[in-house]
Amino acid sequence: MSAFDLDTELVERCTAGEESAWEDLVKIHTRRVYSICLRFTGRESEAQDLTQDVFLRVFRSLKSFRAGEGSFVVWLTRLTRNLLIDHYRRTKLERATDSIEDQLPVLEQRNGMQARPDGILAGREASELIQAGLARLSPDLRETVILRDLEELEYREIAEVLNIPEGTVKSRLNRGRAELARVLRKHKVAI
C-alpha cells in the first residue's frame, strides 16, 4: 500500500471516529511536522508546542481534507506552514531582538570552532550554524529551502503548499540557497 493510500485510509478511519487511526496518523507524521517547525523556529520547545498546535488544527479540520484534491502530506504541510506564518507574525517583535550576530560568538566559543584550522564542523555544531543561517533568511526563502532541501518535497508539491507557481519556488530556492551559503561563508563554515 502506498503512503498516499495509507494516509487516505487513515483519514477516512479518523473521520469515522476510530481513535487508533488518529494515533497512527499522528505517529506517522509527527516527525515531519516537528522537523518543519524546528527548522523554522530553531527552538526545540517552541517546535514541540507548535507541533502539538498543528495536530490540534488537523484534528479540528480533518473533515475538510479531500483525498481527490491532493495528498495528505501536502495538505498537512500547508496547514503547518499557515500555523508557522501565524506564529511568525505573533512573535515578530521578540525575534527582532534575537539577532544571529549575538548568538554566533557564543556558539563559536562553546564549540571550539577557532581551534579547528580547516573550519569544517561536525554534526551538532554544523546543524546549529545551519539553523542559525536559516534564521537569517526571510520567511519566504526559509520555508522554500526547508521544504525542498530538508523535507525533500518535489517542486510541484512545494508550489501546492505555498500556493505559488513552480518557477517562483525555483527562484526562491536559488535565492535562499545563495543567501544561506553567503551567511555560512561569512562565519567560515565549509559548505
N, C-alpha and C positions, 0 to 999 in steps of 0.2 A: 504494500500500500504506500503510495507517495505521501510526502509531507502535506501536500495540498489536500489530498483526500482525507488524511488523518485529521487535519485541522477542521475540515468541513464537518466530518462526522462528530468530532468532539463538540463543536459549536452547536450542532443540532441536538446532541445529547444534553448539553448545558441548558439550552433554551427550553428543553423538556423537563428541566428541574433535577437532573441527575448530578448529585454532588461529586461523585468520584470523577466524572468527566471534567468538572470545573477544576478539581485538584490536578488532574493530568494536564489540562491546558495550561495552568499556571506553572506547573513543573517544567513543561516543555519550553515555555517562552520566557521564564523569569531571567535566565542568564542573558538573553539578547537584550531585553528591556533594561536590565540593570547595567549592562555594558554601555548602552547608548547613554543612559543617564549619567553614569560615572564619567564617561569621556566628555560629556557636555559640561558637567558641573565641576569635575575634578575633586570632588569630596565624597568619600565613601558613605558617610552617614546621610548626607543630602541625597545621594543616589539611591540609597536604600529607602528613604522616605518617599522619594519621587516614584520609585518602582512600585511601592505599595499604592500610591495615588493612581498610577496608571492602571493597575489591576482593579482598583475600585471603580474607575471610569469604565473599564472594559466590562466589568460585571453589570454595571448600570445600563450600558449601551449595547450589550452583545446582541440584542434583538435587532439592532439597526444594521448589523453585518449582513451583507448579501453575497453569498458564495459565487453567484453568477457574475458579479461585478468586479471580481479580482480576488487575489489571495488574502488569506487571513493575516499573513506576515506583513503585507503592505498596509492593510487596514490598521493593524496593531502598531506598526512603525509610525504611521501618520498620526494616530491618536497619541502616541508617546511624544512625537515632535510637537504637536499642538500643546500638550501639557508643559513641555520644556519651554516653549515660547512664552506661555503664560507665566511660568516660573521666572524666566529671564526678565520679563518686564517688571515683575513684582520686586525682584532683587537687584535691579539695575544700580541703584544708589550704593548699596552695600559693595557691589563689585567694583565700582569706580574707585573706591579707596583701597582696594586689594590688588596692587599692581605686581606684575611679574618681576619687574626690576627689584622690588623689595624682597621678593622670595628667592631669587636666584643666588645671591651671595650666601644665604643660609644653606641652600641645597648644595652649593659647591663646597662649602666648608664641611658640612655633615658627611658628604660622600667622598671627600678627599680627592676631588677631581684634579686639583693642581698637582698632586703627586704623580699623575699619570702623564708622561710625556706624549703618548700617542693620542690622547684626547678621546679615546674610544671608551665608552661607558658600558657597564654590564647591566643586564636585566632591569632591576628595580630603578637604578639610577637613570637609565635611559628612558624608562617608562615615565618617571616623574618629570623629566625635562620635556619629553614629547607632550605630556599632559599640560605642562606649563606653556609650551609653544601653542598648543591647540587653544588654550585660554586666550591667547593674544589675537586669534583670528576673529573676524566678525562672525556673528551667529550664522549668517548665510553660508559663508565659506566653511566654517567649522562643521556644521551639520552635513554638508556635502562630503567633506573629507572623511568624516566619521562613518557615514553610511556606505561609502564606496570602499575605502581602504581598511577600515576596521570591522565593519559589519558585512562587507563583501556583497552588497546588493548590486544588481545589474543597473546600468544607466536608466533603462526603461522603468525599473522599479523605483529608483530614486526620483525620477520625473513624476511618477504617480504619487509618491509620498509627499513630495514638495509642491505638487501641482504646478510644475513649470515644464517648459519644453526640454527635450534631451540635450539640445545644443547649449542651453543655459546651464544644465547640470555639468556638461563637459567644461564649459568656460569657468564656472565656479570651482570645479575640481582643480583645473590647471592653476588658477589664481591662488587657491587655498594651499596647494602643494608648494607652490613657489614661495609664498609668504611663510609657510611653516619651515621650509628649508632655510630661508633667509634668517629667521629668528634663531634656528638651531645653529647655523654657522656663526652668527653673531656671538653665541655663547660657546663656541668651539666644540660643538658636538659633531662627531664624524657621522656623515649621512651617506 
